[in-house]
Amino acid sequence: MAESRAQFESELKKRLSLKSPHEEQTLLKSFQYYDLKQSNVVNQQQFEAVLEKVGITLPKDQITSLFKYYQQNGQLNYKSFIQRVYQSPESAVFYFQKKMWENGLDLFFDWLEQLNCKEYNYAQFKYLFYQYPEEKVRALFQYFNQNNLVRIEEVVEAFRGVVKPSGFKVDSFNIDQIIDMFKGDKTKIRKYLQSYMRFKNIKLLSQSQFDEFNHILELGNIKAQWLGERSTIYTPIRKLDFNELDLTELRSALVKKGPKALINLKKLLIQADDDQDGYLTEKQVQKVLRDYRFPQQIGGVNIQDFFIELLGPFDQPNIVKQIFEQMDIDMDGVIPYQLLKQCYQARNHPDVKKQLKSETEQLAEFLDSYDAHHKMGSKNVTFAEFYEYCHILYACQPEQFENNLINVFTYVRPPQQQTTSVAQYAPFGTSAEKTDYSTALRPLSSQQIQKQQNINPAGLTYAQQQLQKIDNVLEKLKSKGYRGIIYMLRNIMRYDAQGIYVGFNSIRVQVNQQYIRQILNQKNEISMKAFLEKILGEFQNWRLNLVQMAYRKLQSTNFEDMKKNFLARPRQKMSDDEVLIDFLDTFDSHHQLFNSNNVSQEEFEQYYHIMSFCVTDDREFEVAVKSGWMV
């Protein structure tokens, strides 16, 4: 239990560190969110909900076991729990771990020989550690204390940590069989093994016990060499040794293409992870890297470790943390995605100042890359997500990184609305408009005269002007692409005038209230389906028939199955990888508008109606549907 508890606490801290630089505060806020009575305690159900909130999912029996350990009288005091999890490195357990292995294996196994009970009270426990400071011994006892008793096996498990498999097959071997397997001085190993087997009260070693014994030897700096049958069950996937792998060529090739190429590679690695455990087998890795012409053979990898190694060293974490904290006003470790985009000041980018790019081009480049990096469906940006994005930027432009980042990310506070003004109390007939005294006495320009006389220089009627405005809105929508339109739909909370205005504004398409009123019905509202038909226009019959045929031929309408069954093929200057990433991002984002595990025909048609609006070339649309679903 001590081993699993240590693993749990370690994983909890790791998850929290990825969410926020303020780990303890984030965990506290998560508990307080479920503690509606503000009693500083939670029950098991609330404890489980908190773990899910921070990203830890465990089997029910393991949660019950953990809660039983931490609780008192059926309730968990979360402030005490947080204090316990975030002990300093000089805490009792760490202190004894360090001392135990510093003193060598002789003293450890001699200490094991003294253990003749399963449980110890404080007086007995204190005697076991008589040579250590009493305050450390007392703290260690309190850490494992249950009803004033400590199970000594839990203490030993905590000292030796997580067991690494030995890689050798052992099936109920006695001591002589184990010693025969050992290559080297057998006298000392026999003594150690006798002490271990007496402590465990066993005559035969199981596989897990042999692995544990070998692990303890390694902690004592004895790299045991065993002669025997290699285990196919217990041999772990070969961990990637990055020292024997040269990623320079792959990194250079991706960096030349810019941040989005690195982001797309990571998405492909994640997509290849069928069981979603964060690890890829050798075959899965090679399948992803095959298209990148990566020649080296490597074993199974942790996706995150491999990606960080690919990005290379990053020596600017403090700058990233300072900029994030500047935007994280409420100090909860997350910032709204909308706020992050508002804080990006493209006009301050060095390339814009040097007139190498326009402000619009720089902003579009940032939004395109960060949208691809951002977790679809999430309205917030975590510190870990922002940190990784900055690491990607650093990998692409290490020399300009600091200057670029500091210049472009600036928190801009929203302007405070003035409740009163001088004009409110001005005499009747006084204009509230500001007078431009610098030009008041100058002759009017032709443009000003036209404005005053409401003359239309193009000679268009009012109706023609309105149609022109509608055409302008449609052109702007098309320029955003189907990714942008889907993003707009996700930002419309209510299909009324205010909600639709917010949606258009989220993708920086300016529309006036008159345009919105033309879309709404007499009740000043509209359904999402009707809204899309209004702005996208009619779905051409032959395109609609093609999409309906594709839906009828689907092997499964389950959302996850459809993502796996989609066949990505190159089209219109996009590689198959880019097509796949584009589909997964947009299809996933659009599906979140529908509360279902399956994709209905209406949803499928709507997705391709949005694509059809943006893809004007008939051949390109036909290839997109037919190649994706084998029509």
C-alpha positions in Angstrom: 0.0 0.0 0.0 2.9 2.4 0.8 4.3 1.9 -2.7 0.9 2.6 -4.4 0.4 5.6 -2.1 3.8 7.0 -2.9 3.1 6.5 -6.6 -0.3 8.2 -6.2 1.1 11.2 -4.4 3.9 11.5 -6.9 1.5 11.3 -9.9 -0.8 13.9 -8.2 2.0 16.4 -7.9 3.1 15.7 -11.4 -0.4 16.4 -12.8 -0.8 19.6 -10.8 2.6 20.9 -11.9 1.4 20.5 -15.5 -1.8 22.4 -14.8 -0.3 25.4 -12.9 2.8 26.8 -11.4 0.7 27.2 -8.2 0.2 23.5 -7.4 -1.0 23.6 -3.8 -3.4 26.5 -4.5 -4.8 24.7 -7.5 -5.4 21.6 -5.5 -7.0 23.6 -2.7 -9.4 25.3 -5.1 -10.3 22.0 -6.6 -11.4 20.7 -3.2 -13.2 23.9 -2.3 -15.1 23.7 -5.5 -16.8 20.5 -4.2 -16.9 21.5 -0.6 -20.2 23.4 -0.8 -20.6 23.7 3.0 -17.1 25.1 3.4 -16.4 22.5 6.1 -12.8 21.8 5.0 -13.7 18.1 4.6 -15.0 15.9 1.7 -16.4 12.4 1.4 -15.2 9.7 -0.9 -17.4 10.6 -3.8 -16.1 14.2 -3.7 -12.5 13.0 -3.3 -12.9 11.0 -6.5 -14.4 14.0 -8.3 -11.4 16.1 -7.3 -9.0 13.5 -8.6 -10.8 13.4 -11.9 -10.8 17.2 -12.1 -7.0 17.3 -11.8 -6.6 14.5 -14.3 -6.2 11.3 -12.2 -8.5 8.3 -12.9 -8.1 5.2 -10.7 -10.0 2.0 -10.3 -12.8 2.2 -7.7 -11.1 -0.2 -5.3 -7.9 1.8 -5.3 -9.7 5.0 -4.6 -11.5 3.3 -1.7 -8.2 2.1 -0.4 -6.6 5.5 -0.6 -9.5 7.3 0.9 -9.7 4.8 3.8 -6.0 5.6 4.5 -6.3 9.4 4.4 -9.8 9.8 6.0 -10.8 10.2 9.7 -14.3 9.3 10.7 -15.4 8.9 7.1 -14.3 12.4 6.1 -11.0 13.6 4.5 -9.6 16.9 5.8 -8.3 18.3 2.5 -6.1 20.9 4.1 -4.3 18.3 6.1 -4.1 16.1 3.0 -2.5 18.9 0.9 0.0 19.6 3.7 0.9 15.9 3.8 1.3 15.6 0.0 3.5 18.6 -0.2 6.1 17.7 2.3 9.6 19.3 1.9 12.4 17.2 0.4 13.8 16.9 4.0 10.7 15.1 5.2 10.9 11.9 7.2 10.5 9.5 4.3 13.0 11.2 2.0 15.4 11.5 4.9 15.3 7.8 5.8 15.4 6.7 2.1 18.6 8.7 1.7 20.2 7.4 4.9 19.2 3.8 4.3 20.9 3.4 1.0 23.9 5.6 1.9 24.8 3.2 4.7 25.0 0.2 2.3 23.2 -3.1 1.9 24.9 -4.7 4.9 23.2 -2.4 7.3 19.9 -2.6 5.5 19.7 -6.4 5.6 20.9 -6.4 9.2 18.0 -4.1 9.9 15.6 -6.4 8.1 16.8 -9.3 10.5 15.5 -7.3 13.5 12.0 -7.1 12.1 10.1 -9.8 13.9 6.6 -8.2 14.0 4.2 -7.1 11.3 3.0 -4.0 13.3 4.9 -1.7 15.7 3.8 0.8 18.3 5.8 4.0 18.7 8.1 2.6 21.5 9.0 -0.5 19.4 9.3 1.6 16.3 11.6 4.1 18.0 14.0 1.2 19.0 14.3 0.1 15.3 15.8 3.6 14.5 17.6 4.4 17.8 20.7 5.8 15.9 18.6 8.5 14.1 17.3 11.9 15.5 14.1 11.4 17.5 12.1 14.1 15.7 12.8 12.3 12.3 11.7 9.0 13.8 8.5 10.5 15.2 7.7 12.1 11.9 8.3 8.8 10.1 6.0 7.1 12.5 3.3 9.7 12.0 3.5 9.3 8.3 2.6 5.6 8.5 0.5 5.8 11.7 -2.8 4.0 11.6 -4.5 3.6 15.0 -1.2 4.1 16.8 0.4 1.2 14.9 2.7 1.1 11.8 2.8 -1.8 9.4 6.5 -2.4 8.9 6.1 -3.8 5.4 4.7 -0.4 4.3 7.8 1.3 5.6 10.1 -1.1 3.7 8.0 -0.6 0.5 8.4 3.2 0.9 12.2 2.9 1.3 12.7 0.8 -1.8 10.2 2.7 -4.0 8.7 1.4 -7.2 10.1 -2.0 -8.3 11.6 -2.3 -11.8 11.2 -5.7 -13.5 14.4 -7.7 -13.6 13.8 -9.2 -17.0 14.5 -12.8 -15.8 12.0 -15.5 -15.5 11.6 -17.0 -12.0 8.9 -19.5 -11.1 8.8 -20.5 -7.4 12.6 -20.9 -7.1 14.2 -21.9 -3.8 17.3 -20.1 -2.5 19.8 -22.6 -4.1 18.2 -22.1 -7.5 18.5 -18.3 -7.2 22.1 -18.5 -6.1 22.9 -20.8 -9.0 21.6 -18.1 -11.3 23.9 -15.4 -9.9 27.1 -14.7 -11.7 29.8 -13.5 -9.3 30.5 -13.7 -5.5 27.7 -15.9 -4.2 28.5 -15.7 -0.4 27.3 -12.1 0.2 24.2 -12.6 -2.1 23.2 -15.7 -0.2 23.4 -13.8 3.1 21.3 -11.0 1.7 18.7 -13.4 0.2 18.4 -15.3 3.5 17.6 -12.1 5.3 15.1 -11.1 2.7 13.3 -14.5 2.7 13.2 -14.6 6.5 11.6 -11.1 6.5 9.0 -12.2 3.9 8.6 -15.6 5.7 8.9 -17.5 2.5 10.8 -20.6 1.3 10.3 -20.1 -2.5 10.5 -16.8 -4.4 7.8 -15.7 -6.8 8.5 -13.6 -9.8 7.5 -10.3 -8.1 9.6 -11.1 -5.0 12.7 -11.9 -7.1 12.2 -8.6 -9.0 11.9 -6.8 -5.6 15.1 -8.4 -4.3 17.0 -7.5 -7.5 15.7 -3.9 -7.2 17.0 -3.6 -3.7 20.4 -4.8 -4.8 20.5 -2.1 -7.5 19.6 0.5 -4.9 22.7 -0.6 -3.0 24.8 -0.1 -6.1 25.1 -3.9 -6.9 24.3 -4.5 -10.5 23.6 -8.2 -10.3 24.4 -10.4 -13.3 21.9 -13.3 -13.6 22.2 -16.4 -15.7 18.8 -17.7 -16.7 15.8 -17.6 -19.0 14.8 -14.2 -20.1 11.3 -13.3 -19.2 8.9 -12.4 -22.1 6.3 -11.3 -19.6 8.3 -9.1 -17.2 10.8 -7.6 -19.6 9.6 -4.0 -20.0 9.4 -2.2 -23.4 12.9 -1.0 -24.1 13.1 2.5 -22.7 14.5 5.0 -25.2 18.1 6.0 -24.4 18.2 9.5 -26.0 22.0 9.5 -25.8 22.1 6.8 -28.5 19.6 8.6 -30.7 20.4 11.6 -32.9 17.3 13.7 -33.4 19.2 16.7 -35.0 18.3 16.0 -38.6 14.6 15.4 -37.7 14.5 18.6 -35.6 16.1 20.7 -38.3 13.7 19.5 -40.9 10.7 20.3 -38.7 12.0 23.6 -37.5 12.4 24.8 -41.1 8.7 24.3 -41.6 7.8 26.3 -38.5 6.0 25.7 -35.2 3.0 24.0 -36.8 5.1 21.2 -38.2 6.2 20.3 -34.7 2.7 20.6 -33.3 1.3 18.3 -36.1 4.0 15.7 -35.3 2.9 15.5 -31.7 -0.7 15.2 -32.7 0.2 12.2 -34.9 2.1 10.6 -32.1 -0.9 11.0 -29.8 -3.3 9.7 -32.5 -1.1 6.6 -32.9 -1.5 5.8 -29.1 -4.5 3.5 -29.4 -4.8 2.7 -25.7 -4.2 6.4 -24.7 -1.6 5.4 -22.0 1.0 8.0 -23.2 3.3 5.3 -24.6 4.0 4.1 -28.1 5.4 0.7 -29.1 8.3 0.5 -31.5 6.0 -0.3 -34.4 3.7 2.7 -33.6 6.7 5.0 -33.5 8.1 3.8 -36.8 4.7 4.1 -38.4 4.5 7.8 -37.5 8.1 8.6 -38.3 8.1 6.7 -41.6 6.7 9.7 -43.5 9.5 11.9 -42.0 12.1 9.5 -43.4 13.6 9.0 -40.0 16.1 6.1 -40.5 16.9 5.1 -36.9 15.2 2.1 -35.2 14.0 3.0 -31.7 12.1 1.1 -29.0 8.9 2.1 -27.2 8.8 5.7 -26.1 6.9 7.9 -23.7 5.3 10.5 -26.1 5.9 13.5 -23.9 9.5 12.6 -23.2 10.3 11.9 -26.8 8.7 15.2 -27.9 10.6 17.3 -25.3 13.8 15.6 -26.4 13.0 16.4 -30.0 12.4 20.1 -29.1 15.9 20.2 -27.5 17.0 22.2 -24.4 14.9 25.1 -23.1 16.6 27.7 -20.9 13.9 30.4 -20.6 11.4 28.9 -18.2 11.3 31.9 -15.9 10.3 34.3 -18.7 7.4 32.0 -19.6 6.3 31.8 -16.0 6.4 35.5 -15.5 4.4 36.2 -18.7 1.8 33.5 -17.8 1.4 34.9 -14.2 0.9 38.4 -15.7 -2.1 37.1 -17.6 -3.3 34.8 -14.8 -5.1 37.5 -12.8 -6.9 35.2 -10.4 -3.8 33.0 -9.8 -5.7 29.8 -10.5 -3.2 28.4 -13.0 -5.4 28.8 -16.1 -6.3 31.7 -18.3 -9.3 31.9 -20.7 -8.2 31.2 -24.3 -10.0 34.3 -25.4 -7.9 36.4 -23.0 -4.7 34.9 -24.3 -5.6 35.9 -27.9 -6.5 39.4 -26.7 -3.2 39.7 -24.9 -1.3 38.9 -28.1 -0.2 42.3 -29.5 0.9 41.5 -33.1 1.8 45.1 -33.8 4.7 44.8 -31.2 6.2 41.9 -33.0 9.7 42.7 -34.4 8.8 41.4 -37.8 5.9 43.8 -38.0 8.0 46.7 -36.8 10.6 45.9 -39.4 7.7 45.8 -42.0 8.6 42.2 -42.9 5.0 41.2 -42.2 1.8 43.1 -41.7 0.0 43.1 -38.3 -2.8 41.0 -39.8 -0.3 38.4 -41.2 1.5 38.1 -37.9 -1.8 37.7 -35.9 -3.1 35.1 -38.4 0.2 33.1 -38.1 -0.1 33.1 -34.3 -3.8 32.1 -34.2 -3.2 29.4 -36.8 -0.4 27.8 -34.9 -1.9 28.2 -31.4 -5.3 26.9 -32.5 -3.6 23.8 -33.8 -1.7 23.4 -30.5 -4.7 24.2 -28.2 -6.8 21.4 -26.9 -10.0 21.4 -28.9 -13.1 22.0 -26.8 -11.3 23.7 -24.0 -12.0 27.3 -23.2 -9.0 27.7 -21.0 -5.2 27.5 -21.4 -3.2 25.7 -18.7 0.3 26.7 -17.8 1.6 23.4 -19.1 0.0 24.0 -22.5 1.4 27.6 -22.7 4.8 26.4 -21.6 5.0 23.7 -24.3 3.9 26.2 -27.0 6.7 28.6 -25.9 9.2 25.6 -26.0 8.1 25.0 -29.6 8.7 28.6 -30.5 12.1 28.5 -28.8 13.0 25.5 -30.8 12.2 27.3 -34.0 13.8 30.7 -33.1 16.0 30.5 -30.1 17.8 33.8 -30.6 14.8 35.9 -31.1 12.6 34.1 -28.6 13.0 36.3 -25.5 12.6 39.5 -27.4 9.6 38.2 -29.4 7.7 36.8 -26.3 8.1 39.8 -24.1 7.0 42.2 -26.8 3.9 40.5 -28.0 2.2 39.2 -24.8 0.8 42.1 -22.9 -2.1 41.9 -20.6 -4.6 44.7 -21.6 -7.2 45.5 -18.9 -10.7 46.1 -20.3 -11.6 49.8 -20.2 -13.7 50.9 -17.3 -17.1 52.2 -18.2 -17.8 55.7 -17.1 -21.1 55.9 -15.3 -21.4 59.7 -15.7 -20.1 62.3 -18.0 -20.2 66.1 -18.4 -22.4 65.7 -21.4 -25.1 64.1 -19.2 -25.5 67.3 -17.3 -25.0 69.7 -20.2 -27.8 72.2 -21.1 -30.5 71.0 -23.5 -29.4 71.2 -27.1 -25.7 70.9 -26.2 -24.0 68.2 -28.3 -22.2 65.4 -26.6 -19.9 64.9 -29.6 -16.3 66.0 -29.1 -15.3 69.1 -31.2 -12.1 68.8 -33.2 -10.9 72.4 -32.7 -7.9 71.9 -34.9 -10.0 71.5 -38.0 -13.2 73.3 -37.1 -12.3 76.4 -39.2 -10.8 74.6 -42.1 -12.7 74.1 -45.4 -14.4 70.7 -45.6 -12.9 68.0 -47.8 -14.9 66.3 -50.5 -15.3 63.2 -48.3 -16.6 65.2 -45.4 -19.1 67.0 -47.7 -20.3 63.6 -49.1 -20.7 62.3 -45.5 -22.7 65.4 -44.5 -24.9 65.2 -47.5 -25.2 61.4 -47.3 -24.0 61.0 -50.9 -23.1 57.5 -52.1 -20.0 57.9 -54.3 -20.6 54.6 -56.0 -24.1 55.6 -56.9 -25.6 52.5 -55.2 -29.1 52.3 -53.9 -29.7 51.5 -50.2 -30.7 47.9 -51.0 -27.5 47.5 -53.1 -25.4 48.8 -50.2 -27.0 46.3 -47.9 -26.3 43.4 -50.3 -22.7 44.6 -50.6 -22.3 44.5 -46.8 -23.8 40.9 -46.8 -21.3 39.9 -49.5 -18.5 41.4 -47.5 -19.5 39.3 -44.4 -19.7 36.1 -46.5 -16.2 36.8 -48.0 -14.8 37.3 -44.5 -16.4 34.1 -43.3 -14.9 32.2 -46.2 -11.5 33.6 -45.5 -11.7 32.1 -41.9 -12.2 28.6 -43.4 -14.4 25.9 -41.9 -12.1 25.7 -38.8 -13.0 29.4 -38.1 -16.7 28.9 -38.7 -16.8 25.9 -36.4 -15.0 28.0 -33.8 -17.6 30.7 -34.2 -20.4 28.2 -33.6 -18.7 27.1 -30.4 -18.7 30.6 -29.1 -22.4 31.2 -29.7 -24.1 30.5 -26.3 -27.5 31.7 -27.4 -28.9 32.2 -30.8 -30.2 35.7 -30.3 -28.9 39.0 -31.3 -26.3 39.3 -28.5 -25.1 35.6 -28.9 -24.7 35.8 -32.6 -22.8 39.1 -32.3 -20.4 37.5 -29.8 -19.9 34.6 -32.2 -19.0 36.8 -35.2 -16.8 38.9 -32.9 -14.9 35.8 -31.7 -13.4 35.3 -35.2 -13.0 39.1 -35.8 -15.8 39.5 -38.3 -17.5 42.8 -37.6 -21.3 42.8 -38.3 -23.9 45.5 -37.3 -27.1 44.9 -35.6 -29.1 45.5 -38.8 -27.4 42.5 -40.4 -28.1 40.3 -37.4 -31.8 41.4 -37.4 -32.1 40.2 -41.0 -31.0 36.7 -39.8 -33.4 36.4 -36.8 -37.1 35.6 -36.9 -39.9 37.7 -35.5 -39.1 36.5 -32.0 -35.5 37.7 -32.4 -34.1 34.2 -32.2 -33.2 31.3 -34.5 -32.0 27.7 -34.3 -28.4 26.7 -35.1 -29.6 24.8 -38.2 -31.5 27.8 -39.6 -28.7 30.2 -38.7 -26.2 28.1 -40.7 -28.6 27.9 -43.7 -29.0 31.7 -43.6 -25.3 32.5 -43.6 -24.0 29.5 -45.6 -26.7 29.5 -48.2 -28.2 26.4 -49.8 -26.2 23.2 -49.8 -25.8 22.2 -53.5 -27.9 19.1 -54.3 -25.1 17.1 -55.9 -22.8 17.8 -53.0 -25.5 17.0 -50.5 -26.2 13.7 -52.3 -22.5 12.8 -52.2 -22.3 13.4 -48.4 -25.5 11.4 -47.8 -24.1 8.5 -49.8 -20.9 8.7 -47.7 -22.9 8.5 -44.5 -24.9 5.5 -45.7 -21.6 3.6 -46.4 -20.1 4.3 -42.9 -19.1 1.1 -41.2 -20.0 2.7 -37.8 -21.5 6.0 -36.7 -19.7 5.9 -33.4 -17.6 9.1 -33.1 -14.4 7.3 -32.0 -14.8 4.6 -34.7 -15.3 7.3 -37.4 -12.1 9.0 -36.4 -10.2 5.7 -36.8 -11.9 4.8 -40.1 -11.2 8.1 -41.8 -8.7 7.7 -44.6 -6.4 10.6 -45.0 -5.0 11.2 -48.5 -3.0 14.1 -49.9 -5.0 16.9 -51.5 -4.5 20.5 -52.6 -0.9 21.0 -51.4 -1.7 19.1 -48.1 0.1 16.0 -47.2 -1.8 13.0 -45.8 -0.6 13.9 -42.3 -1.8 17.5 -42.6 -5.2 16.2 -43.9 -5.6 13.9 -41.0 -4.7 16.5 -38.4 -7.1 19.0 -40.0 -9.9 16.5 -40.0 -9.4 15.3 -36.4 -9.3 18.9 -35.2 -12.3 20.2 -37.0 -14.4 17.0 -36.7 -13.8 16.8 -33.0 -14.5 20.5 -32.4 -17.7 20.3 -34.4 -18.9 17.1 -32.7 -18.7 18.8 -29.3 -21.7 21.0 -30.4 -23.8 17.7 -30.2 -24.3 15.9 -27.0 -23.9 12.3 -28.3 -21.5 9.4 -28.6 -22.6 8.8 -32.2 -22.6 11.1 -35.3 -26.1 11.7 -36.6 -26.8 12.2 -40.3 -27.8 15.8 -39.5 -24.4 16.4 -37.8 -22.5 14.8 -40.7 -24.3 16.9 -43.3 -23.8 20.1 -41.3 -20.0 19.5 -41.0 -19.7 19.1 -44.8 -22.1 22.0 -45.5 -19.6 24.2 -43.6 -16.8 22.7 -45.6 -18.7 23.1 -48.8 -19.2 26.8 -48.1 -15.4 27.3 -47.8 -14.3 24.9 -50.6 -15.6 26.5 -53.8 -13.8 24.1 -56.1 -16.1 21.2 -57.0 -13.3 18.7 -57.7 -11.6 19.5 -54.4 -14.8 19.0 -52.4 -15.5 15.7 -54.2 -12.0 14.4 -53.5 -12.3 15.4 -49.8 -15.5 13.4 -49.3 -14.7 10.4 -51.5 -11.2 9.8 -50.4 -12.0 10.2 -46.7 -14.9 7.7 -46.6 -14.0 5.4 -49.6 -17.1 6.4 -51.5 
